[in-house]
Amino acid sequence: MVVIEQLLSKQEVQAYRDILDKQAWQDGKQTAMGMAASVKSNGQADASNSAIKALTNQLLAKLGATPKLISAALPHRIFPPCFNRYSQGEHYGFHVDAAIMRIPNTNDVMRSDMSMTLFLSEQDEYQGGELIIKTDFGQQKVKLNAGDAVLYPSSSLHQVSPVSQGKRVAAITWMQSLIPDAPMRETLFNLDQSIQALLSNPNIAREELDRLHHVYHNLIRQHSQV
């Protein structure tokens, strides 16, 4: 999992919420597939609404301009973000995201390698509603500040625990990575983060940075699928 703090600023979150809080929310089961529909209980914003379309495009542009996200996911395709809301008693039981998704209003399909949840409610606005992800090291509970996002493997079983009070508003999306192999993607992320840290060190010789860049980009050449 990779946490991206303040993907949206507090001002941007408020602008999103000003629009989302005025929307009529549809039954989230309408967009669930297969077994997921039986465990899904939430509201989802109408993706065909012009105001929602504008938010979706704004968020897509923001994702494409967020260096840490690009470094972690190396995205080839990004599914148009969806906005959801969990009110009291609503939840989304354990499920796995669909492996292949059709991009809305196109004939294009994409493979879901990484999922992302962007929190748009502050932690004290609701109780419960944690994103719970099953990992090899046990269940990880995630509840972040408004504007923060978490990236995690789409292959993982995960759920949103029941909201017992308040409302949990979030955006979700999925990404097909240029690097389908998750361990290699993690290796490249760690390598890139080290390179970025070394760039700010004036004592590191340019030749050493060039050597690391050479390794990084050649690994991408060897392992990418486009």
C-alpha positions as CSV (number, residue, x, y, z in Angstrom):
1,M,0.0,0.0,0.0
2,V,1.1,3.5,-0.8
3,V,-0.4,6.5,1.0
4,I,-0.4,9.9,-0.8
5,E,-1.0,12.7,1.6
6,Q,-2.8,15.8,0.4
7,L,-3.5,14.6,-3.1
8,L,-6.1,17.3,-2.9
9,S,-5.7,20.4,-0.7
10,K,-8.2,21.2,1.9
11,Q,-9.6,24.0,-0.4
12,E,-9.9,21.5,-3.2
13,V,-11.7,19.0,-1.0
14,Q,-14.2,21.7,0.1
15,A,-14.8,22.6,-3.6
16,Y,-15.5,18.9,-4.4
17,R,-17.8,18.6,-1.3
18,D,-19.7,21.7,-2.2
19,I,-20.8,20.0,-5.4
20,L,-21.1,16.4,-4.1
21,D,-23.2,17.4,-1.1
22,K,-25.9,18.8,-3.5
23,Q,-26.1,15.6,-5.6
24,A,-28.8,13.0,-5.5
25,W,-27.1,9.7,-4.8
26,Q,-27.9,6.5,-6.7
27,D,-28.0,3.0,-5.4
28,G,-24.4,1.8,-5.6
29,K,-25.5,-1.8,-6.4
30,Q,-26.2,-0.5,-10.0
31,T,-22.4,-0.5,-10.7
32,A,-21.5,-3.6,-8.8
33,M,-20.6,-6.8,-10.8
34,G,-21.2,-10.4,-9.9
35,M,-20.9,-11.4,-6.3
36,A,-19.9,-7.9,-5.2
37,A,-23.5,-6.7,-5.7
38,S,-24.7,-8.8,-2.8
39,V,-22.4,-7.2,-0.3
40,K,-22.6,-3.6,-1.5
41,S,-24.7,-1.0,0.3
42,N,-23.8,2.7,-0.5
43,G,-24.7,5.6,-2.7
44,Q,-22.9,6.6,-5.9
45,A,-22.9,9.9,-7.8
46,D,-24.5,9.8,-11.3
47,A,-21.5,9.7,-13.6
48,S,-23.6,11.2,-16.4
49,N,-24.3,14.4,-14.5
50,S,-22.5,17.3,-16.0
51,A,-21.2,18.5,-12.6
52,I,-19.9,15.0,-11.8
53,K,-18.3,14.7,-15.2
54,A,-16.4,18.0,-14.5
55,L,-15.2,16.7,-11.1
56,T,-14.1,13.4,-12.7
57,N,-12.1,15.2,-15.4
58,Q,-10.5,17.5,-12.7
59,L,-9.5,14.5,-10.6
60,L,-8.1,12.7,-13.6
61,A,-5.9,15.7,-14.4
62,K,-4.8,15.8,-10.8
63,L,-3.9,12.1,-10.8
64,G,-1.8,12.6,-13.9
65,A,0.1,15.4,-12.3
66,T,0.9,13.7,-8.9
67,P,4.5,12.5,-9.0
68,K,4.2,10.0,-6.1
69,L,1.1,8.4,-7.7
70,I,2.9,8.1,-11.1
71,S,5.9,6.6,-9.4
72,A,3.9,4.0,-7.5
73,A,1.5,3.0,-10.1
74,L,3.2,3.7,-13.4
75,P,-0.2,4.0,-14.9
76,H,-1.0,3.0,-18.5
77,R,-4.8,3.6,-18.2
78,I,-6.8,5.2,-15.4
79,F,-10.5,4.4,-15.0
80,P,-12.6,7.6,-14.7
81,P,-13.0,8.2,-10.9
82,C,-16.3,7.4,-9.3
83,F,-17.7,9.2,-6.2
84,N,-19.4,7.3,-3.5
85,R,-21.1,8.0,-0.1
86,Y,-21.7,5.7,2.9
87,S,-24.4,6.8,5.3
88,Q,-25.3,5.3,8.6
89,G,-25.6,1.5,8.4
90,E,-24.1,1.3,4.9
91,H,-21.0,-0.8,4.1
92,Y,-19.3,-2.8,1.3
93,G,-18.4,-6.3,2.4
94,F,-15.3,-8.2,1.4
95,H,-14.9,-8.4,-2.3
96,V,-12.2,-8.3,-5.0
97,D,-12.3,-5.8,-7.8
98,A,-13.1,-7.0,-11.3
99,A,-9.9,-7.9,-13.2
100,I,-11.1,-6.5,-16.5
101,M,-13.1,-3.2,-16.7
102,R,-14.7,-1.5,-19.7
103,I,-13.9,2.2,-19.8
104,P,-17.3,4.0,-19.8
105,N,-18.6,5.2,-23.2
106,T,-15.8,3.5,-25.1
107,N,-15.0,0.1,-26.5
108,D,-11.7,0.0,-24.6
109,V,-11.0,-2.3,-21.7
110,M,-8.3,-2.2,-19.1
111,R,-6.9,-4.6,-16.5
112,S,-7.2,-3.4,-12.9
113,D,-3.7,-3.7,-11.3
114,M,-4.1,-1.0,-8.6
115,S,-7.1,0.5,-6.8
116,M,-7.2,3.9,-5.2
117,T,-9.5,5.4,-2.6
118,L,-9.4,9.2,-2.1
119,F,-11.0,10.3,1.2
120,L,-13.2,13.4,0.9
121,S,-14.5,13.3,4.5
122,E,-12.5,14.2,7.6
123,Q,-12.0,11.4,10.1
124,D,-14.2,13.0,12.7
125,E,-17.2,13.3,10.2
126,Y,-18.1,9.7,10.6
127,Q,-17.6,6.6,12.7
128,G,-16.6,3.2,11.2
129,G,-16.2,3.2,7.5
130,E,-12.6,2.0,7.5
131,L,-11.1,0.6,4.4
132,I,-9.9,-2.9,5.4
133,I,-7.5,-4.7,3.1
134,K,-6.4,-8.3,3.6
135,T,-2.7,-8.7,3.1
136,D,-0.1,-11.4,3.7
137,F,0.6,-9.6,7.0
138,G,-3.0,-9.6,8.2
139,Q,-5.8,-7.1,7.8
140,Q,-4.8,-3.5,7.4
141,K,-7.3,-0.8,8.4
142,V,-7.1,2.5,6.5
143,K,-8.9,5.8,7.5
144,L,-7.2,8.9,6.3
145,N,-7.7,12.7,6.4
146,A,-9.7,14.4,3.7
147,G,-7.6,14.9,0.6
148,D,-5.4,11.8,1.4
149,A,-5.4,8.8,-0.9
150,V,-4.3,5.2,-0.6
151,L,-3.1,2.9,-3.5
152,Y,-3.4,-0.8,-3.0
153,P,-3.4,-4.0,-5.2
154,S,-6.8,-4.6,-7.0
155,S,-6.2,-8.3,-6.5
156,S,-6.6,-8.0,-2.7
157,L,-9.8,-8.8,-0.8
158,H,-11.0,-5.6,0.8
159,Q,-14.1,-4.0,2.3
160,V,-15.5,-0.8,3.8
161,S,-16.7,-1.5,7.3
162,P,-20.2,-0.3,8.3
163,V,-20.6,3.4,9.0
164,S,-22.2,3.7,12.4
165,Q,-22.6,7.5,12.4
166,G,-22.2,10.4,9.9
167,K,-21.3,10.2,6.3
168,R,-18.2,8.9,4.5
169,V,-17.6,10.5,1.1
170,A,-14.8,9.3,-1.2
171,A,-13.6,8.9,-4.8
172,I,-12.4,5.6,-6.1
173,T,-10.6,4.6,-9.3
174,W,-8.5,1.8,-10.8
175,M,-5.3,1.8,-12.8
176,Q,-3.7,-0.5,-15.3
177,S,0.0,-0.3,-14.8
178,L,2.7,-0.4,-17.4
179,I,4.4,-2.9,-15.1
180,P,1.9,-5.8,-14.4
181,D,4.2,-7.6,-12.0
182,A,3.5,-6.2,-8.5
183,P,6.9,-7.0,-6.9
184,M,8.7,-5.4,-9.8
185,R,6.4,-2.4,-9.6
186,E,7.3,-2.1,-5.9
187,T,11.0,-2.3,-6.6
188,L,10.7,0.4,-9.2
189,F,8.8,2.6,-6.8
190,N,11.4,2.2,-4.1
191,L,14.2,2.9,-6.6
192,D,12.6,6.0,-8.0
193,Q,11.9,7.4,-4.5
194,S,15.6,6.9,-3.6
195,I,16.6,8.7,-6.8
196,Q,14.3,11.6,-6.0
197,A,15.8,11.8,-2.5
198,L,19.3,11.8,-3.8
199,L,18.6,14.5,-6.3
200,S,18.3,17.0,-3.5
201,N,21.7,16.0,-2.1
202,P,24.4,18.3,-3.6
203,N,27.1,15.9,-2.5
204,I,25.9,13.2,-4.9
205,A,27.8,13.2,-8.2
206,R,25.8,13.6,-11.4
207,E,27.5,10.4,-12.8
208,E,26.0,8.3,-9.9
209,L,22.5,9.7,-10.5
210,D,22.9,9.0,-14.2
211,R,23.8,5.4,-13.4
212,L,20.7,5.0,-11.3
213,H,18.5,6.5,-13.9
214,H,20.0,4.1,-16.4
215,V,19.1,1.1,-14.2
216,Y,15.6,2.4,-13.5
217,H,14.6,3.1,-17.1
218,N,16.2,-0.1,-18.4
219,L,14.2,-2.1,-15.8
220,I,11.0,-0.4,-17.1
221,R,12.0,-1.3,-20.7
222,Q,12.4,-5.0,-19.7
223,H,9.2,-5.3,-17.7
224,S,6.7,-2.9,-19.2
225,Q,3.7,-3.9,-21.3
226,V,2.2,-1.2,-23.6
